[in-house]
Amino acid sequence: MTRKKHRALRSSLVALLACGPLAACAFGGTAPTPVIAPPPVPPDDSAGPKLYALVRAAPSATLVPDGANAHDVLGAGIAQAASWMARGMSPEGPMAKASLKEKDRVYTEVTLQAGKCYVIVGFSPMDQVTDLDLHMLKAPGLMVAEDKTDNSTPQLGSPPFCQKEDETFTIDIFADRGAGDVAMQVYFKPITWKQR
């Protein structure tokens, strides 16, 4: 191809691309007017404090010492869920449990300690709370983490939360769909040099 033909072909391609869809140019039409997307809606900064107020008005969960090692349905379910969500970690503190109706909630306070990594696991037996949600909040209403799955085994900490200082959080345990028994357990392991 000669230089002259190459330039002519290049000019034609540039003109076609500038025109828009090839069909519009081929039939003497004009390119469609570009649609300008509206600016994104800013997040609702009031959602965290509103949820925090709702959670703090709810009853607190029942705390069961060594509950994750219990030989009942909730203890066994938490242990089974932790076997894949918190592999290689140990339970820390009591297991929080409750019996919830749909759209009910309970809360508990947890202190995550410096020098440890954490995963928080929830569980509800089959055909009870089919969408169990966990929200991790810090006063006065900062949403630190939330479970976004629609199942009975929510998890907070994927990857694990590795603490550089001691912090206390409020954990909201919410029955979004279904009703029945629920449990929540904190799991930990020491921070390794690779995680610092």
C-alpha positions in Angstrom: 0.0 0.0 0.0 1.3 3.4 -0.9 1.7 6.2 1.6 -1.0 8.2 -0.1 -3.5 5.3 0.1 -2.5 4.6 3.7 -3.2 8.3 4.7 -6.5 8.3 2.9 -7.6 5.0 4.6 -6.5 6.4 8.0 -8.4 9.7 7.4 -11.5 7.7 6.6 -11.3 5.5 9.7 -10.8 8.6 11.9 -13.9 10.2 10.3 -16.0 7.1 10.8 -14.9 6.8 14.5 -15.6 10.4 15.2 -19.1 10.1 13.6 -20.2 7.3 16.0 -21.9 4.1 15.0 -21.0 3.0 11.5 -24.6 2.5 10.6 -25.5 6.1 11.3 -22.6 7.3 9.1 -23.3 4.8 6.3 -26.9 6.0 6.0 -26.1 9.7 6.2 -27.4 9.9 9.8 -25.7 11.6 12.7 -24.1 10.0 15.7 -26.3 9.8 18.8 -26.0 12.4 21.4 -23.9 11.1 24.3 -25.7 10.4 27.5 -24.1 12.0 30.5 -24.5 9.9 33.6 -25.7 11.7 36.7 -23.1 12.2 39.5 -22.9 9.3 42.0 -25.2 9.6 45.0 -23.0 10.1 48.1 -23.3 7.4 50.8 -25.8 8.0 53.6 -23.4 9.0 56.4 -26.3 8.8 58.9 -26.9 5.0 58.3 -24.2 4.0 60.8 -25.4 6.2 63.7 -29.0 5.2 63.0 -28.1 1.5 63.0 -26.0 2.0 66.2 -29.0 3.6 68.0 -31.2 0.7 66.9 -28.7 -1.9 68.0 -28.0 -0.3 71.4 -31.8 -0.2 72.0 -32.0 -4.0 71.4 -31.6 -6.6 74.1 -28.1 -8.1 74.6 -27.3 -11.6 73.6 -27.0 -14.4 76.2 -23.3 -15.2 76.7 -22.3 -18.8 77.1 -18.7 -19.5 78.4 -17.0 -22.1 76.2 -20.1 -22.3 74.1 -18.2 -22.9 70.9 -17.0 -26.2 72.4 -20.5 -27.2 73.6 -22.0 -30.4 72.3 -25.3 -28.8 71.3 -26.6 -27.7 67.9 -25.3 -24.1 68.2 -21.9 -25.1 69.5 -21.5 -27.8 66.8 -22.7 -25.4 64.1 -20.4 -22.6 65.1 -17.4 -25.1 65.3 -18.3 -26.5 61.8 -18.6 -23.0 60.3 -15.3 -21.9 61.9 -13.5 -25.0 60.5 -13.5 -23.3 57.1 -14.0 -19.6 57.9 -11.5 -19.4 60.8 -9.2 -22.2 60.0 -6.3 -22.5 62.4 -7.9 -20.1 64.9 -9.2 -20.6 68.4 -12.4 -19.4 70.0 -12.0 -16.3 72.3 -14.5 -15.3 74.9 -18.0 -16.6 75.3 -20.4 -17.5 72.5 -23.3 -15.1 72.1 -26.6 -16.7 71.5 -30.3 -15.8 71.2 -33.6 -16.9 69.8 -34.9 -14.4 67.3 -38.0 -13.7 65.3 -37.7 -12.3 61.8 -36.3 -8.8 61.8 -35.3 -9.0 65.5 -31.8 -8.3 66.7 -29.5 -8.7 69.7 -26.1 -7.3 70.3 -22.9 -8.0 72.2 -19.7 -6.2 72.9 -16.3 -7.6 72.0 -12.8 -6.4 72.7 -10.3 -7.2 70.1 -6.8 -7.2 71.5 -3.5 -5.9 70.1 -1.3 -8.5 68.6 -4.1 -10.8 67.5 -6.0 -11.4 64.2 -9.7 -12.1 64.4 -12.6 -13.6 62.5 -16.2 -13.4 63.8 -18.5 -16.3 62.8 -22.3 -16.5 63.0 -24.6 -19.5 62.7 -28.2 -20.5 62.7 -29.4 -24.1 62.3 -31.0 -25.3 59.0 -34.4 -23.9 58.2 -34.3 -21.4 61.1 -32.8 -17.9 60.4 -31.9 -18.4 56.7 -30.4 -14.9 56.3 -28.4 -14.0 59.5 -26.6 -10.7 59.3 -23.7 -9.4 61.4 -22.7 -5.8 61.7 -19.6 -4.6 63.5 -20.0 -1.0 64.9 -17.8 1.4 66.9 -19.3 4.2 69.0 -20.8 6.6 68.1 -22.0 4.7 65.0 -19.1 3.9 62.7 -19.8 0.8 60.5 -16.5 -1.1 60.7 -17.6 -4.3 58.9 -20.8 -6.0 57.8 -21.8 -9.4 56.4 -23.1 -9.1 52.8 -24.2 -12.7 52.3 -27.7 -14.0 52.4 -27.2 -17.2 54.4 -27.2 -18.7 57.9 -23.4 -18.6 58.4 -22.2 -14.9 58.2 -18.6 -14.0 58.7 -16.8 -10.8 59.6 -13.1 -10.6 59.0 -12.2 -11.9 55.5 -9.3 -11.3 55.6 -9.0 -11.4 59.4 -8.9 -8.2 61.4 -5.4 -7.8 62.8 -5.3 -5.5 65.7 -2.5 -3.0 66.5 -4.3 -1.8 69.6 -7.1 -2.9 71.9 -10.5 -1.8 70.6 -14.1 -2.5 71.7 -16.8 -3.0 69.2 -20.6 -3.7 69.2 -21.6 -6.7 67.2 -25.2 -6.6 65.8 -26.8 -10.0 65.3 -29.8 -9.5 63.0 -32.4 -12.1 61.8 -33.0 -10.6 58.3 -35.0 -13.6 57.1 -36.4 -16.5 59.1 -36.7 -17.1 62.9 -35.0 -19.4 65.4 -31.8 -19.9 67.3 -28.6 -18.0 66.4 -25.1 -17.9 67.7 -21.9 -15.7 67.2 -18.4 -16.5 68.2 -15.1 -14.6 68.0 -12.0 -16.6 66.8 -8.4 -15.5 67.0 -4.8 -16.3 66.3 -1.6 -14.4 67.2 -0.3 -12.0 64.6 2.7 -13.5 62.8 5.6 -11.4 61.6 4.2 -11.5 58.0 0.9 -9.8 59.2 2.6 -6.8 61.0 
